Amino acid sequence: MLRTWFRWRGNSTIRKKAGSVILAAAIPRSRQLQDTEVYSKLFYESKLKDIIEEESADKTLTHAERLAKIVEVTKREWSKESDQVKAQVEATKLKLRKEHSENQPSEGKVPSAMQYQAAIDNLSYTATAFLRHIKQTTNWTGFMVFGGPKPDIGDDIAITSYVDSC
């Protein structure tokens, strides 16, 4: 008991105050790509790579400078592209948007087994972030237990627990 008291009160480490906890399930995992980003994904190897290498051949660029050069060349070449290429980019954007919306559970729609498994896989981050937030804001220690069917083991019941160990 005495060791526990010292461990809880004798810890001289300084904990940084964190902002509020945002649950992982509420965070969108991706955003819609801009036209130039889709253009770069489609045509980097065939059109952009040679231009970028030619313009930066006489310089040694850092990683950040190389990324800036890629963005610069991509935007410049995008503005010169034909309407046919721009239509192809727009079609790809629509396809990506449709794929993304199909992978997201919506109101009244039952999530797929893959969506359930993805949420279960993210549960560790969510529970840990929540428990850390509780510890930092209240100095309380938390314990969470979850259980239910787990798709990756044939919908057998699985149980997991999380303890704030900060």
N, C-alpha and C positions, 0 to 999 in steps of 0.2 A: 504494500500500500504506500509506503514511504517513497519507494522508487517511482511509482506512478505519479505521485504528487510532484516530485522533482522533475520528472520527464515532462509533465504538462505545464508546469509553471517555471521551471528553470531553464527552459530553452531560450537562449539569448539571440536566436536568429531573427532577423527582421524580414517580415513578409511584405511583399509589395501588394498594395491594394489593386485589385483588378476591377475592371468595369463589370457591368451586369452580365449575367450568364445568358447567352442566347442558345436555346436548345438546338442541337444539330438538326433535328427534324424540321425546324422552321427556316433553316438556312438554305436558300437555293444553291445547289451544287454546281451550277454552271450558268452562264449568261449567253445571250444570243450573240453570235459573232458579227462583227461589222463587215461591210462589203469588202474592204481591203484585206481583212483577215482571211475571209473565205477565198478571195482571189489569190492570196499568198499560198494557202494550203493547196489550191488546185494547180497553180502554175509556177511554184517556186523552182522546181527542178528544170522545167522546160523553158522558162522565160526569164526569171528573176536572178537565178543563181549566177549565171555568167556575167550579167550586168554588175551585180554586187562585187564579184571577184575582180572584175576589170577596174572598177572605181576604187577599190581598196587594195590593189596589188602593190602599190608603192609604199603602203603604210602598214605598220603593225598595230592592229586595233585591239583594244580591250574587249571583253565580252559585252559590256554596256555600249561601247561605241559601235560594235558590230551589229547589235540589235537595233540601235538608232539608225544605222545605215540601211538595214533591211527595211525598216518602217519607212524611211525616206524614199527609197527606190520603189517600194511597193506602192506608196501613195502617188508618186510621180507617174509610174507606168499605168496605174489604174485610171488615172485621169485621161490617158491617151487611148485607152482600150475601145474597141468597137462595141456597138450595141449588142451584137451577137454574144460576145464574151460576157458582157454585163448581164444579159438575160440568163446565161448559163450559171453565173454566180448567184443570181437571185433564185433560180430554180434549186440550186444546192442549198441555199439558206432555208428555203421553204421545206425541203426534205429533212434537213437537220432539225428544224423547229418541230416538224411533225413527229420525228423519232423521239425527240426530247419529251414532247407532251404525252406520247404513248407510254413512256417509261415513268411518268409521274402519276401517282394516285390522285384521283379527283373526287369531288363530293359525290357520294352515292355510288361510287364505283369500287368494287372490292379489289384491293391490291393483289398482284400476282405473287406467287411463291418467291420469285426473284426479288420483288420489292420488299417483301417481308424479311427475307434474308439480309438484304442490304441494310434495312433498318436495325436488325439485330446486330449486324457487324458494327454499326455506328453507335450502338448502345453503350459500349465501354467509354467512348469519348464523352457522350452526353451525360452519363451518370457521374463520371469522374469530375467533369467541369461543374456540374451542379453541386456535388458534395464539397468541392474546393471552395466554391462561392459561399456556401453555407458556413463553412469553417472560417473563411476570411471575414465575413460580415457579422457573424454572431459568436464566433469561437466555440460553436457547438460541433460535435462530431456526429457524422451521419452514417447510416447503414441502409443499403437498399437491396431488396431481393426481388428477382423477376423470374418468371417461369411461364412456359407455354410450349406449343408445338414449334419445332425448329425444322424448317424445310431441308436443310443440308444433311440431316440425319433421318430422313424419311418421315418427317412430322412426328417423331417421338417427342415426348415431353422432356424439356431440358430446363434446368434451374441454374441461375447464376446470381452471384451477390457481389456487391461493391461496398468497400469500406473506405472512408476518408483516411488516408495514411499520411497526411501532411504533418 
